[in-house]
């Protein structure tokens, strides 16, 4: 859940290509390492739309901070009211030198229990809170999990894009293949496709309102559609601020327990 | 005039920096006894409408937090402990103040003053080190361990760093658990039967009929927790010196004689009184993540804890000096559990709990050693609109059991409808064990909740 929600919007799902001379791996690494600010804060609005058009809304306060090589993220649910106050704290670590991934440290605070609970930091292919996004979709997925290949190029939303394929090395992975259309100039994904274990198209991603905020390219609106269930999730970022002072004590377990994060 | 303007500006600035949040829920629930519940078959065992309101107001580094409830109880089952709730005489209405505190945080120090709920330990729904808060013991139907906790009036001083936390508590006033004293409570006649074998029993009718600790500084409770949060594990150490939240019950035979003590008794009844006893606890816990699993460990040692002696031993030896209502024994409690979150929205939790009394005497009102296993499986489907939860506890000594199946359906983001089935079973040969005594409270509950 590396810099969940914010950094992700700038870099996640991005497997970009810059020139023909670059290999898919080089492109993927450049995209993975795109800058996204030392700190960020934002309000995330998530709208779930079922096949009948019925909508449900979630609002989440998000704070991120880089602490050396560790990416720290705090999320606090504001709505719906029955989950208001539920908070997540995650520390994400870079891959080891040999390319293996390091599990995140993750905690959840449940106001009804008045308790912070340690949770597994390894399950990232689960749906995030009933949305059509997985934790991996929203996080900065480790490069070591995929094999990359360039499939070609195409113009999307008026931008020249590389078509980059990321095939999961894990044969049991819920998403076996991700295909992303990456803007050659900005490294930002313009759209994406996700394939299930049987290599059938499962989800499509549309990216809108792509802007530079404080100099960082960021996608402010993403729509993920599950084409198999006709369920859709619209994910929007509001009040986004990069590199502004964030209360560092928010990124501690005690802050969660004290319900200090607003 | 100018002076007032400046004051007004200052106040306006204060108001601007303040952020206040209100969260409310309205819950309506009713439960009916299952066919195997003898006299409770088809009876309502629960009938409540609860308005729960929380106000959180942030002002810079400080916060005020207030949580309270207004309860209407169709069965008249509400009772009080004298501080957690104000209850109507017939038990049909209750006004509860669960939490009300001021919280302040500085650079490394933090202070919380007022009524607060504190959760200790890594166990789920099992009390090992989680001894700070008393509980509302008036309901076993669709009961929630966390919701049953009552706030304690306390001062908490904390020392905080990035990865460690030390909390010291001073609890000046003892808060006992709430007992099912209301006549309308279905548990009342179970816990406080009016007669056994045609012998009348006189129980306390109000919370202050029990022998409560005096409100003196020397009767305060003290507690300490030290915790560390690392990549390898979360670790905590606990210490508590206070009071047991449940009273030790003394059974006093009341025998009347016609003419002198050599004559046969003409009437026989039992007067019941209760007394709260000091308790001390030293404990530790750990949560260790490993891939899809989180392993949880928790242990506690209660030196010289008072244990209830059984009613027969108290009545049999009815010369006053030879019938102690309790005996002091060392107790050890331990738990090992794991959480498993495989992909697909599943959450699986399993726990093993062992509880032993050292230097056991046969007249204690419990087994020398008791142990149980719990299992909980939860799965959310339909983009988390429907949640299915199945949980159970099996007493590994007498094989009595408690199990619950709950279906929660989100009608909208704000409204959740629930269907809950609770089943309590005795062990083989009618052994009561840990859960068999609740067999007449097996029930099905319908619940609607709106959050706003």
Interface residues (C-beta under 8 A of the other chain):
Chain A: X48 X50 X56 X57 X79 X80 X81 X82 X84 X85 X91 X93 X103 X105 X106 X107 X112 X113 X114 X115 X117 X118 X119 X120 X121 X122 X123 X125 X126 X127 X129 X130 X131 X132 X174 X231 X249 X252 X253 X254 X258 X259 X260 X262
Chain B: X19 X21 X23 X24 X25 X56 X58 X63 X65 X103 X105 X110 X112 X117 X118 X119 X146 X147 X149 X158 X160 X162 X163 X165 X227 X229 X231 X234 X287 X289 X291 X292 X293 X294 X339 X341 X342 X343 X344 X345 X380 X383 X384 X385 X410 X412 X413 X414 X416 X449 X451 X452
